[in-house]
Amino acid sequence: MISLRPEEERDYEKIFQVIEEAFRNVENSDHQEHFLVEKLRKSEDFIPELSIVADFVNDDTGEEELVGHILFSKVTIENGSESFESLALAPVSVKPEYQNQGIGGHLIAFGHVIAQELGFKSVVLIGHEKYYPKFEYRKASDFGITFPFEIPDANGMAVELVENGLKNIKGMVKYPKEFGIE
């Protein structure tokens, strides 16, 4: 059984390990995701309720093992003098031996619900073009949203958490300085 909850300080070391293991053999990674999460935790763009862990609960023993993590942090979509608040999903991580069992999907769906409850209307991400559309992500360019770096169009995505959450919102995503993107 999997249980989802906001991270706690006692989880930090395990989260670091889960993220590092999850991205260790990923080709399109700078292998710095675990450090990014540590930096974002200290930033004003960090939302504690949106740093979520997945625990595997052994039905027989009741023991819990932290096997996944997801982080949504504040970003803005900038268009000249206009600025719109959104979230960035980065990263979502599942320990390799627990991948392909739906845990990442549960983290994404649960994160979307919490984000909606907190009043957020949209999420942007850079990710795999075959995975994220399962969660209603579409090309960000369909919404008129761009990124401050070169990426294949299919990999820059966005989702509306509420109906028309991105209506009339166009511009470039501005990431917190912790992402290291100028």
C-alpha positions as CSV (number, residue, x, y, z in Angstrom):
1,M,0.0,0.0,0.0
2,I,1.2,3.5,-0.8
3,S,0.5,6.5,1.5
4,L,1.0,10.1,0.4
5,R,1.8,13.0,2.8
6,P,3.7,16.3,3.0
7,E,7.4,15.8,3.7
8,E,8.8,16.3,7.2
9,E,12.2,17.4,8.2
10,R,13.0,13.9,9.3
11,D,12.5,12.8,5.6
12,Y,15.2,15.1,4.1
13,E,18.0,12.6,3.9
14,K,15.8,9.8,2.5
15,I,14.3,12.2,-0.1
16,F,17.9,13.2,-1.1
17,Q,18.7,9.5,-1.6
18,V,15.4,8.7,-3.5
19,I,16.0,11.6,-5.9
20,E,19.6,10.7,-6.5
21,E,18.8,7.1,-7.2
22,A,15.8,7.9,-9.4
23,F,17.9,10.2,-11.7
24,R,21.2,8.3,-11.5
25,N,20.8,6.6,-14.9
26,V,18.5,9.1,-16.6
27,E,20.2,10.2,-19.8
28,N,18.6,13.7,-20.1
29,S,19.5,14.7,-16.5
30,D,22.2,17.0,-15.1
31,H,22.1,14.7,-12.0
32,Q,21.6,17.7,-9.8
33,E,17.9,17.3,-9.0
34,H,18.5,16.2,-5.3
35,F,20.6,19.4,-4.8
36,L,17.8,21.5,-6.5
37,V,15.3,20.3,-3.9
38,E,17.6,21.2,-1.1
39,K,18.0,24.7,-2.5
40,L,14.3,25.2,-3.2
41,R,13.4,24.2,0.4
42,K,15.3,27.4,1.6
43,S,13.7,29.7,-1.0
44,E,10.7,32.0,-0.8
45,D,9.2,30.0,-3.7
46,F,9.0,26.8,-1.6
47,I,5.5,25.6,-0.5
48,P,5.8,23.0,2.2
49,E,2.4,21.4,1.4
50,L,3.6,20.8,-2.2
51,S,6.7,18.8,-1.2
52,I,5.1,15.4,-1.0
53,V,6.4,12.0,-0.3
54,A,5.1,8.5,-1.1
55,D,5.6,5.8,1.6
56,F,5.3,2.1,0.8
57,V,3.6,0.5,3.7
58,N,4.2,-3.2,4.2
59,D,0.8,-4.8,4.8
60,D,2.4,-7.6,6.9
61,T,4.7,-5.7,9.1
62,G,3.3,-2.1,9.0
63,E,6.8,-0.8,8.3
64,E,7.0,2.3,6.0
65,E,9.7,3.0,3.4
66,L,9.9,6.3,1.6
67,V,9.9,5.4,-2.1
68,G,8.9,8.6,-3.9
69,H,8.9,12.4,-3.8
70,I,7.4,15.3,-5.8
71,L,8.0,19.0,-5.6
72,F,5.9,21.9,-7.0
73,S,7.4,25.4,-6.5
74,K,6.2,28.9,-7.4
75,V,7.1,30.3,-10.8
76,T,5.7,33.2,-12.7
77,I,4.7,33.5,-16.4
78,E,6.0,37.0,-17.5
79,N,4.6,39.0,-20.4
80,G,6.0,42.5,-20.5
81,S,4.5,44.3,-17.5
82,E,2.2,41.4,-16.6
83,S,3.1,38.6,-14.3
84,F,1.0,35.5,-13.6
85,E,1.6,33.0,-10.7
86,S,2.0,29.4,-11.6
87,L,3.8,26.3,-10.3
88,A,6.7,24.3,-11.7
89,L,6.7,20.5,-11.2
90,A,10.3,19.5,-10.7
91,P,11.3,16.9,-9.9
92,V,9.1,13.8,-9.5
93,S,11.2,10.9,-8.2
94,V,10.5,7.2,-7.5
95,K,13.1,4.7,-6.3
96,P,14.1,2.5,-9.3
97,E,12.7,-0.7,-7.8
98,Y,9.3,0.9,-7.3
99,Q,9.1,2.6,-10.8
100,N,6.4,1.7,-13.3
101,Q,3.9,0.9,-10.5
102,G,1.9,4.1,-10.7
103,I,3.6,5.9,-7.7
104,G,4.7,8.9,-9.8
105,G,1.2,9.2,-11.1
106,H,-0.3,9.2,-7.6
107,L,2.2,11.9,-6.6
108,I,1.3,14.0,-9.5
109,A,-2.5,13.6,-9.1
110,F,-2.3,14.3,-5.3
111,G,-0.1,17.3,-5.9
112,H,-2.6,18.7,-8.3
113,V,-5.4,18.4,-5.8
114,I,-3.3,20.1,-3.1
115,A,-2.2,22.9,-5.5
116,Q,-5.9,23.5,-6.4
117,E,-6.8,23.7,-2.7
118,L,-4.1,26.3,-2.2
119,G,-5.5,28.4,-5.1
120,F,-3.1,27.6,-7.9
121,K,-4.5,27.5,-11.4
122,S,-1.7,25.9,-13.5
123,V,1.5,23.9,-13.5
124,V,4.4,24.0,-16.0
125,L,7.1,21.4,-16.5
126,I,9.9,20.1,-18.6
127,G,9.4,16.4,-19.1
128,H,8.8,13.3,-21.2
129,E,6.3,14.0,-23.9
130,K,4.8,10.5,-23.6
131,Y,4.4,10.4,-19.8
132,Y,2.9,13.7,-18.7
133,P,0.0,13.9,-21.2
134,K,-1.6,11.1,-19.2
135,F,-2.2,13.8,-16.5
136,E,-3.7,16.3,-19.0
137,Y,-0.4,18.2,-19.7
138,R,-0.2,19.7,-23.1
139,K,2.5,21.5,-25.0
140,A,3.1,24.8,-23.2
141,S,3.3,26.5,-26.7
142,D,-0.4,25.6,-27.1
143,F,-1.1,28.1,-24.4
144,G,1.4,30.7,-25.6
145,I,3.9,29.8,-22.9
146,T,7.6,29.7,-23.6
147,F,10.7,28.8,-21.6
148,P,13.9,30.8,-21.0
149,F,16.1,28.1,-22.7
150,E,16.1,25.9,-25.8
151,I,14.0,22.7,-25.4
152,P,12.1,20.6,-27.9
153,D,8.6,22.0,-28.1
154,A,7.1,18.6,-27.1
155,N,9.0,18.6,-23.7
156,G,7.8,22.0,-22.4
157,M,4.3,21.4,-21.0
158,A,1.6,23.0,-18.9
159,V,-1.7,21.9,-17.4
160,E,-4.7,23.9,-16.2
161,L,-5.7,22.9,-12.6
162,V,-9.0,24.7,-13.0
163,E,-11.1,25.4,-16.1
164,N,-9.5,28.2,-18.1
165,G,-6.6,28.4,-15.6
166,L,-4.3,29.6,-18.4
167,K,-6.9,31.5,-20.5
168,N,-5.3,34.8,-21.8
169,I,-2.1,34.0,-20.0
170,K,0.9,34.1,-22.4
171,G,4.5,34.7,-21.8
172,M,7.8,33.2,-20.6
173,V,8.2,31.1,-17.5
174,K,10.4,32.8,-14.9
175,Y,12.0,30.3,-12.6
176,P,13.3,31.0,-9.0
177,K,17.1,31.7,-8.9
178,E,17.6,28.3,-7.3
179,F,17.0,26.6,-10.7
180,G,20.2,28.4,-12.0
181,I,18.4,29.7,-15.0
182,E,19.0,33.3,-16.1
